[in-house]
Amino acid sequence: MPYGGAGTVTRDRDAELEQGAHVTDSIASSASRPDADKAPAPESTRRPSAGDGPPGPAADGAAAGTAGDTANGAAGTGGRAAHGTVDGAPQHDLPGRPFGASPFMFGLTAALGVLTALGLAQALISARNVIVLVLVAMFLAAGLNPIVEALQRRRLSRRAAISIVFAAVIAFFVLFGFAIVPPVTAETTRFVQAIPGYVNELLSDETIKRLDAEFQILAKLRDYVTSGELGTTIAGGIVGAGVVVLDGIFSGVTLLVLTLYFLGSLPAIKEYLLRLVPASRRDRTRAISEEILRGIGGFVAGGMTIAAIAAVFAYLFLTIAGAEYALALALVIAVTDLIPLVGATIGAVVVTCVTLLQSVPLGIASGVFFLVYQQVENYVIYPKVMKRSVDVAPAVTVIAALFGGALLGIVGALIAIPAAAAVALIIREVVIPRQAAR
């Protein structure tokens, strides 16, 4: 073959190789685009139609060569994409490990969870007084509801029945105030007026004179009084007592208002909560909730009955014995007797101490009376009054009252016993039958 012909063949082959490289780059670029799967297949991979003849050896070789060139071009393109750009467009590296699986993100998420839990706990602690007021109001509403329903059965509207019940409650508090405040005021005034006499008696005592001569007690006391520290202490005590009294009045009014609202909307609240229960279990849940409410109402009514009986017997005894302020002391017995387990003992100790200050024989007689009466109340009155209200074992009652008192004080002790009765009812009606059916 002539030399010129060989050069021509070489140039033609170089042109074909350059054109194949352009085609390969185009295919690889189209494969890297998001819509590459929607692009039509290249001619080299087109399925032969019926009119096409059988592919010959040349066609097979061309297809194999094109596929090899395409793979090599794609690999080269991928290499270029990993290190720079493809067709002038900037490309990023392959994504690494997910961010959420890193220890930093795990620790950050855990720390945020702990901070959230601490914030919720702090919020609950800050709102503790409000939570206690709401719980007590709900408890009182559930306890007064049976009385309201009893009045409704006598053809009174619910609003009228609630008004009568609240009028009785407010009357009790007013009576308690009128019975307690005048005696306390009178005794305080009497004590203040008797202070100079007590001081003179102390100064005339030989032992006080000997101690004053040795330790200069009166001089130090005089310096303390004239320095102004005593006035500051007394003023601070008065302000603190006033704050406590105002806080108690505000809490009492808030409690009455909340109880009134809960008592007025108790049927609507029950129906709304029952709508959250699946329809297949709604009837049984309604029956159990009604029984729980009856138990709470029976417990509150029974506690009030027992306290009233104790107050009546205490008033009769103190009046016959000639004690001063018999009505006020009887009301103290009634209020303290509402506290489970220890309330009756606290009231008996307080009244006995007050009567002991009046007269030693009267104090001894009061101690004997309350000791005997507590035995009668614990073994005769309490079982007969409470037998239809709460069905709880005595050991469970004591444990529930102890836990409730440790958590919420007197309020917790009051709520703990009906709460224990409700838990016992749920266990008896739901848990035990379910376990027996397995």
Backbone torsions as a table, in degrees:
resi	resn	phi	psi	omega
1	MET	NA	142.8	-180.0
2	PRO	-66.9	158.1	-177.9
3	TYR	-64.4	-39.3	179.3
4	GLY	-63.3	-36.0	179.7
5	GLY	-66.9	-37.4	178.7
6	ALA	-65.1	-38.5	178.2
7	GLY	-64.7	-37.5	179.0
8	THR	-63.6	-42.8	180.0
9	VAL	-62.8	-38.7	-179.4
10	THR	-65.9	-43.3	178.9
11	ARG	-64.4	-39.3	178.4
12	ASP	-63.2	-39.4	179.8
13	ARG	-67.2	-39.2	177.5
14	ASP	-63.7	-38.8	178.3
15	ALA	-64.0	-40.9	179.3
16	GLU	-64.4	-41.2	179.4
17	LEU	-64.3	-40.9	178.7
18	GLU	-65.5	-39.2	178.0
19	GLN	-66.1	-40.1	177.9
20	GLY	-63.0	-36.8	177.7
21	ALA	-65.1	-41.5	176.8
22	HIS	-61.3	-43.1	-180.0
23	VAL	-62.6	-41.5	-179.9
24	THR	-64.2	-43.3	177.8
25	ASP	-62.0	-39.3	179.0
26	SER	-63.5	-41.5	-179.8
27	ILE	-65.6	-43.9	179.8
28	ALA	-64.6	-39.8	178.5
29	SER	-64.1	-40.5	178.6
30	SER	-68.4	-30.8	178.6
31	ALA	-70.8	-29.8	179.7
32	SER	-79.5	-12.6	179.3
33	ARG	-79.0	152.7	-178.6
34	PRO	-60.2	-30.3	-177.4
35	ASP	-96.8	27.6	-178.2
36	ALA	-68.3	-32.2	-179.3
37	ASP	-70.8	-16.3	179.6
38	LYS	-92.6	-9.8	-177.7
39	ALA	-73.7	149.4	179.7
40	PRO	-68.4	149.4	-179.8
41	ALA	-66.8	146.4	178.6
42	PRO	-65.8	162.2	-175.4
43	GLU	-63.0	-29.6	-177.1
44	SER	-69.6	-22.7	-179.7
45	THR	-105.7	10.2	-178.7
46	ARG	-70.5	136.3	179.7
47	ARG	-70.4	132.2	-178.0
48	PRO	-67.5	140.2	179.1
49	SER	-87.9	179.1	-177.9
50	ALA	-66.9	-30.9	-177.7
51	GLY	-78.7	-16.8	-178.9
52	ASP	-78.3	148.1	177.9
53	GLY	-80.5	171.7	179.0
54	PRO	-66.2	139.5	-178.3
55	PRO	-68.4	138.2	-179.4
56	GLY	-91.6	179.4	179.0
57	PRO	-61.9	-34.1	179.9
58	ALA	-66.9	-41.2	-180.0
59	ALA	-64.5	-41.0	179.1
60	ASP	-63.2	-41.7	179.2
61	GLY	-63.9	-41.2	179.0
62	ALA	-64.2	-40.6	179.8
63	ALA	-65.0	-41.9	-179.9
64	ALA	-65.2	-40.5	179.1
65	GLY	-65.3	-42.3	178.4
66	THR	-62.1	-41.8	179.0
67	ALA	-63.7	-42.0	178.4
68	GLY	-63.7	-45.1	178.0
69	ASP	-61.6	-37.5	179.7
70	THR	-63.9	-44.6	179.4
71	ALA	-62.7	-45.4	179.5
72	ASN	-63.3	-39.9	179.6
73	GLY	-66.2	-39.1	178.8
74	ALA	-65.4	-40.8	178.4
75	ALA	-62.6	-42.7	178.1
76	GLY	-64.5	-41.4	178.5
77	THR	-62.6	-42.4	177.4
78	GLY	-60.5	-40.8	177.9
79	GLY	-62.5	-41.8	177.5
80	ARG	-66.6	-35.8	178.6
81	ALA	-65.7	-33.2	-179.1
82	ALA	-71.7	-23.5	-175.2
83	HIS	-110.9	-9.0	-176.3
84	GLY	-169.1	-115.4	-175.0
85	THR	-124.5	161.4	174.1
86	VAL	-125.5	121.2	-179.3
87	ASP	56.1	34.3	176.3
88	GLY	83.0	-2.7	-178.6
89	ALA	-99.8	130.7	-179.2
90	PRO	-67.5	136.4	179.1
91	GLN	-123.0	144.0	178.6
92	HIS	-96.4	165.3	179.6
93	ASP	-72.9	169.2	178.2
94	LEU	-64.9	145.6	-179.1
95	PRO	-63.8	143.4	179.4
96	GLY	-88.9	-154.6	-179.1
97	ARG	-67.6	141.6	-179.0
98	PRO	-56.6	146.0	-176.0
99	PHE	-66.4	-34.6	-176.1
100	GLY	-69.5	-19.9	-178.7
101	ALA	-86.8	-0.2	-178.2
102	SER	-79.1	150.3	177.7
103	PRO	-60.0	-32.2	179.4
104	PHE	-62.6	-47.3	179.9
105	MET	-65.9	-38.0	177.2
106	PHE	-61.7	-46.0	179.0
107	GLY	-65.6	-38.5	178.9
108	LEU	-64.8	-43.4	178.6
109	THR	-63.6	-43.4	178.8
110	ALA	-62.9	-41.2	179.2
111	ALA	-64.4	-41.4	177.7
112	LEU	-63.9	-38.5	177.2
113	GLY	-63.4	-42.3	178.5
114	VAL	-64.7	-43.1	178.8
115	LEU	-63.1	-38.5	178.0
116	THR	-64.5	-44.0	178.3
117	ALA	-62.6	-42.0	177.9
118	LEU	-64.6	-38.4	177.6
119	GLY	-64.1	-42.3	177.4
120	LEU	-64.0	-41.6	178.2
121	ALA	-63.4	-41.8	177.8
122	GLN	-64.4	-38.7	177.7
123	ALA	-64.5	-41.0	178.2
124	LEU	-64.8	-40.0	178.8
125	ILE	-65.7	-41.0	179.5
126	SER	-65.6	-35.1	-179.1
127	ALA	-95.1	21.6	-176.0
128	ARG	-61.3	-43.7	-178.7
129	ASN	-63.8	-40.2	179.2
130	VAL	-66.4	-41.4	179.3
131	ILE	-62.4	-41.4	179.0
132	VAL	-63.5	-42.5	178.7
133	LEU	-61.8	-42.5	179.6
134	VAL	-64.6	-43.1	179.5
135	LEU	-63.3	-43.4	179.7
136	VAL	-66.0	-39.8	178.6
137	ALA	-63.5	-42.7	176.5
138	MET	-63.6	-40.4	178.5
139	PHE	-63.2	-45.7	179.5
140	LEU	-66.6	-37.5	178.2
141	ALA	-64.0	-43.2	177.2
142	ALA	-65.9	-32.5	179.0
143	GLY	-74.8	-34.2	179.8
144	LEU	-85.4	-13.5	-177.7
145	ASN	-60.6	-40.8	177.1
146	PRO	-59.9	-35.4	177.6
147	ILE	-66.5	-41.5	178.1
148	VAL	-62.8	-43.6	179.0
149	GLU	-66.0	-34.3	176.1
150	ALA	-64.3	-39.8	176.1
151	LEU	-69.0	-33.3	177.1
152	GLN	-65.2	-34.0	177.7
153	ARG	-67.4	-13.4	175.5
154	ARG	-97.3	29.0	173.3
155	ARG	67.2	35.1	172.4
156	LEU	-106.7	146.7	175.5
157	SER	-71.3	159.7	-178.8
158	ARG	-63.9	-36.3	178.8
159	ARG	-64.2	-42.3	178.9
160	ALA	-66.7	-40.2	178.9
161	ALA	-63.7	-42.4	178.3
162	ILE	-64.2	-38.1	178.8
163	SER	-63.1	-42.0	179.6
164	ILE	-65.2	-44.4	-179.5
165	VAL	-63.2	-43.7	-179.4
166	PHE	-70.2	-33.2	175.2
167	ALA	-62.4	-39.0	177.6
168	ALA	-66.6	-40.6	179.5
169	VAL	-64.8	-46.1	179.6
170	ILE	-64.8	-37.4	177.3
171	ALA	-62.3	-38.6	178.1
172	PHE	-63.3	-45.2	-179.9
173	PHE	-65.5	-37.9	177.8
174	VAL	-65.1	-42.9	177.5
175	LEU	-62.9	-40.8	178.1
176	PHE	-62.2	-42.6	179.0
177	GLY	-63.8	-44.9	179.9
178	PHE	-67.7	-27.2	-179.9
179	ALA	-83.4	-28.3	-175.1
180	ILE	-95.3	-42.9	-171.9
181	VAL	-64.2	-48.9	-179.9
182	PRO	-59.5	-44.9	178.1
183	PRO	-62.9	-41.1	179.3
184	VAL	-63.5	-42.4	179.3
185	THR	-64.1	-43.5	-179.9
186	ALA	-64.5	-43.4	-179.9
187	GLU	-67.5	-36.6	177.9
188	THR	-65.7	-43.2	178.4
189	THR	-63.4	-42.0	178.7
190	ARG	-62.9	-39.1	179.7
191	PHE	-67.1	-42.5	179.3
192	VAL	-62.7	-40.8	179.5
193	GLN	-69.0	-27.3	-178.6
194	ALA	-87.9	-4.2	-178.4
195	ILE	-61.9	-45.1	178.3
196	PRO	-58.1	-39.3	177.9
197	GLY	-64.7	-40.3	176.7
198	TYR	-62.4	-38.6	-179.8
199	VAL	-66.4	-43.2	178.7
200	ASN	-62.7	-39.8	177.9
201	GLU	-64.3	-38.6	177.7
202	LEU	-66.2	-41.1	-178.7
203	LEU	-68.3	-29.3	179.8
204	SER	-83.7	-6.2	-179.9
205	ASP	-76.6	136.1	-177.3
206	GLU	-66.5	-35.6	-179.8
207	THR	-66.2	-41.9	178.6
208	ILE	-64.1	-39.5	179.2
209	LYS	-63.5	-41.2	-179.6
210	ARG	-66.8	-41.3	178.2
211	LEU	-67.1	-35.5	179.1
212	ASP	-69.8	-37.2	177.6
213	ALA	-67.0	-28.1	-177.5
214	GLU	-90.5	-38.4	-174.2
215	PHE	-116.5	1.0	-178.2
216	GLN	53.1	52.3	-177.7
217	ILE	-67.2	-44.6	-176.8
218	LEU	-66.6	-36.0	178.6
219	ALA	-66.3	-42.8	177.5
220	LYS	-65.7	-37.0	178.5
221	LEU	-67.2	-38.2	178.5
222	ARG	-65.8	-42.6	177.8
223	ASP	-63.4	-39.0	179.1
224	TYR	-65.3	-38.4	-179.5
225	VAL	-70.0	-42.3	-176.2
226	THR	-79.7	-13.4	-178.2
227	SER	-76.3	-16.8	-179.7
228	GLY	96.2	-9.6	179.3
229	GLU	-66.9	-35.7	178.9
230	LEU	-63.8	-43.2	179.3
231	GLY	-63.8	-40.0	178.0
232	THR	-63.3	-43.2	179.7
233	THR	-64.0	-43.3	179.9
234	ILE	-65.6	-42.7	179.6
235	ALA	-62.9	-43.3	177.2
236	GLY	-62.3	-39.6	177.5
237	GLY	-64.9	-40.2	179.5
238	ILE	-65.9	-43.2	179.1
239	VAL	-64.0	-43.4	178.4
240	GLY	-62.1	-41.6	178.0
241	ALA	-64.9	-38.5	178.0
242	GLY	-64.9	-39.9	177.6
243	VAL	-63.1	-41.8	179.1
244	VAL	-63.6	-42.1	179.8
245	VAL	-64.8	-45.5	178.9
246	LEU	-63.5	-39.7	178.1
247	ASP	-64.6	-39.0	177.1
248	GLY	-65.4	-40.5	178.1
249	ILE	-64.8	-43.9	179.1
250	PHE	-62.8	-42.6	179.7
251	SER	-65.6	-38.9	178.7
252	GLY	-64.5	-43.9	178.7
253	VAL	-65.1	-42.4	177.9
254	THR	-61.5	-40.7	179.1
255	LEU	-63.2	-42.5	178.6
256	LEU	-64.5	-41.8	-179.7
257	VAL	-65.4	-44.7	178.6
258	LEU	-63.1	-41.8	178.1
259	THR	-61.8	-40.2	178.4
260	LEU	-62.4	-44.5	179.7
261	TYR	-64.9	-46.3	-179.9
262	PHE	-63.7	-39.4	-179.6
263	LEU	-68.3	-37.4	179.6
264	GLY	-71.1	-33.6	-177.3
265	SER	-106.0	17.0	-177.4
266	LEU	-61.8	-44.5	177.2
267	PRO	-61.2	-40.9	178.4
268	ALA	-65.9	-38.3	178.3
269	ILE	-64.0	-42.6	179.2
270	LYS	-62.3	-45.0	-179.3
271	GLU	-65.7	-37.9	179.7
272	TYR	-66.0	-43.6	179.6
273	LEU	-67.2	-33.8	178.4
274	LEU	-68.5	-26.4	177.7
275	ARG	-69.0	-19.2	176.8
276	LEU	-79.6	-10.9	-179.6
277	VAL	-90.3	143.2	176.1
278	PRO	-55.6	145.3	-174.9
279	ALA	-60.9	-30.9	-179.0
280	SER	-69.3	-22.4	-178.8
281	ARG	-111.6	6.8	-172.6
282	ARG	-68.8	-41.1	-178.1
283	ASP	-64.5	-44.8	179.9
284	ARG	-66.6	-39.8	177.0
285	THR	-63.0	-38.2	177.9
286	ARG	-62.6	-44.0	-179.2
287	ALA	-63.9	-42.9	-179.8
288	ILE	-66.9	-42.3	-180.0
289	SER	-64.8	-38.4	177.3
290	GLU	-64.3	-38.4	178.5
291	GLU	-68.1	-38.2	176.9
292	ILE	-63.3	-44.1	178.9
293	LEU	-64.6	-37.7	176.6
294	ARG	-64.8	-38.2	177.4
295	GLY	-63.8	-42.3	178.4
296	ILE	-65.2	-43.9	178.2
297	GLY	-62.3	-40.6	177.6
298	GLY	-65.2	-37.0	178.3
299	PHE	-65.4	-45.2	-179.9
300	VAL	-65.0	-46.2	179.5
301	ALA	-63.6	-40.7	178.1
302	GLY	-64.7	-42.2	177.3
303	GLY	-62.1	-41.1	177.2
304	MET	-65.1	-38.6	179.2
305	THR	-64.2	-45.3	179.5
306	ILE	-63.6	-42.0	178.5
307	ALA	-64.0	-39.8	178.7
308	ALA	-64.7	-41.5	178.6
309	ILE	-62.8	-43.4	178.6
310	ALA	-63.1	-40.5	179.5
311	ALA	-65.2	-40.2	-179.7
312	VAL	-64.1	-48.4	-179.7
313	PHE	-64.7	-38.5	178.2
314	ALA	-65.5	-40.4	179.1
315	TYR	-64.1	-43.1	179.2
316	LEU	-62.4	-45.1	-179.6
317	PHE	-63.8	-48.3	-177.3
318	LEU	-65.0	-35.0	178.0
319	THR	-67.6	-44.5	179.8
320	ILE	-66.5	-37.1	-179.3
321	ALA	-75.6	-11.9	177.7
322	GLY	83.7	27.2	179.2
323	ALA	-77.7	147.7	176.1
324	GLU	-77.8	147.2	177.1
325	TYR	57.1	49.9	-177.5
326	ALA	-63.8	-39.1	-178.7
327	LEU	-66.0	-43.0	179.7
328	ALA	-63.4	-43.0	179.5
329	LEU	-66.9	-35.4	177.3
330	ALA	-66.8	-37.5	176.8
331	LEU	-68.5	-33.4	174.2
332	VAL	-62.2	-41.5	176.6
333	ILE	-61.7	-40.9	-178.6
334	ALA	-64.9	-42.3	-177.5
335	VAL	-70.5	-45.8	-178.5
336	THR	-70.3	-26.5	-179.0
337	ASP	-70.7	-14.0	176.1
338	LEU	-72.9	-19.3	179.9
339	ILE	-78.1	125.8	-178.8
340	PRO	-65.1	149.7	171.9
341	LEU	69.7	-61.8	-170.4
342	VAL	-106.7	-5.8	-174.6
343	GLY	-64.2	-44.6	-179.4
344	ALA	-63.6	-38.3	178.4
345	THR	-66.2	-42.0	178.5
346	ILE	-61.6	-46.6	178.9
347	GLY	-62.1	-40.6	179.9
348	ALA	-64.7	-39.9	179.4
349	VAL	-66.1	-43.5	-179.1
350	VAL	-63.0	-48.0	-178.4
351	VAL	-66.6	-38.0	178.6
352	THR	-64.3	-40.4	177.8
353	CYS	-64.5	-41.2	179.9
354	VAL	-65.0	-45.1	179.1
355	THR	-69.3	-28.3	177.1
356	LEU	-67.8	-32.4	175.2
357	LEU	-68.4	-29.8	178.3
358	GLN	-75.9	-43.7	-178.4
359	SER	-163.1	136.6	-179.3
360	VAL	-65.2	-46.4	177.6
361	PRO	-61.5	-37.5	178.3
362	LEU	-65.1	-39.4	178.3
363	GLY	-65.3	-41.0	178.6
364	ILE	-65.3	-43.1	178.9
365	ALA	-62.7	-38.0	178.8
366	SER	-65.9	-42.0	178.3
367	GLY	-61.6	-41.6	178.9
368	VAL	-66.4	-42.6	-179.6
369	PHE	-60.4	-48.9	-177.4
370	PHE	-68.4	-31.9	176.9
371	LEU	-64.2	-43.3	178.9
372	VAL	-69.7	-42.2	-177.3
373	TYR	-64.5	-37.2	179.7
374	GLN	-63.2	-35.6	176.9
375	GLN	-65.7	-41.8	178.0
376	VAL	-64.7	-40.6	-179.7
377	GLU	-66.9	-41.9	-176.0
378	ASN	-70.3	-34.8	-171.9
379	TYR	-108.0	-10.4	-178.7
380	VAL	-122.6	-57.5	-172.6
381	ILE	-72.4	-50.1	-175.6
382	TYR	-60.7	-47.8	179.5
383	PRO	-62.0	-38.0	-178.4
384	LYS	-71.1	-34.5	-178.3
385	VAL	-78.1	-39.6	-173.0
386	MET	-91.8	-1.7	-174.0
387	LYS	-66.4	-22.3	-179.1
388	ARG	-106.8	4.5	-176.9
389	SER	-103.4	-61.4	-178.5
390	VAL	-124.4	134.9	179.8
391	ASP	-110.5	81.7	-177.7
392	VAL	-130.1	139.6	178.0
393	ALA	-64.9	147.8	-178.8
394	PRO	-57.2	-40.0	179.5
395	ALA	-63.6	-40.8	178.1
396	VAL	-65.1	-37.3	178.3
397	THR	-61.4	-46.2	-179.4
398	VAL	-64.0	-46.3	-178.6
399	ILE	-63.4	-43.6	179.8
400	ALA	-62.9	-42.1	179.6
401	ALA	-65.1	-37.9	178.9
402	LEU	-65.8	-45.0	178.8
403	PHE	-65.6	-43.4	179.2
404	GLY	-62.9	-40.5	177.4
405	GLY	-66.1	-36.7	178.6
406	ALA	-68.1	-33.1	-177.2
407	LEU	-83.5	-47.3	-172.7
408	LEU	-128.0	14.9	177.8
409	GLY	72.7	-142.1	-178.1
410	ILE	-63.0	-37.5	179.2
411	VAL	-62.1	-43.3	178.6
412	GLY	-63.6	-38.2	177.2
413	ALA	-65.0	-34.9	178.1
414	LEU	-68.9	-41.0	-175.2
415	ILE	-82.1	-23.3	-170.1
416	ALA	-64.2	-40.0	-174.4
417	ILE	-67.8	-51.1	175.4
418	PRO	-64.3	-30.5	175.3
419	ALA	-64.6	-41.6	176.4
420	ALA	-64.1	-37.5	176.8
421	ALA	-64.2	-39.1	178.7
422	ALA	-65.8	-41.7	178.3
423	VAL	-64.3	-41.6	178.4
424	ALA	-63.3	-37.9	178.0
425	LEU	-65.6	-43.5	179.0
426	ILE	-63.2	-41.0	178.3
427	ILE	-63.8	-41.5	-177.9
428	ARG	-70.7	-36.2	-174.1
429	GLU	-94.4	-21.4	-174.2
430	VAL	-118.2	-55.6	-171.8
431	VAL	-69.7	-49.6	-176.9
432	ILE	-63.7	-46.5	175.8
433	PRO	-60.9	-36.9	179.5
434	ARG	-66.4	-40.5	178.0
435	GLN	-69.1	-34.1	179.9
436	ALA	-71.3	-26.0	-178.9
437	ALA	-80.5	-11.9	-177.7
438	ARG	-81.4	NA	NA
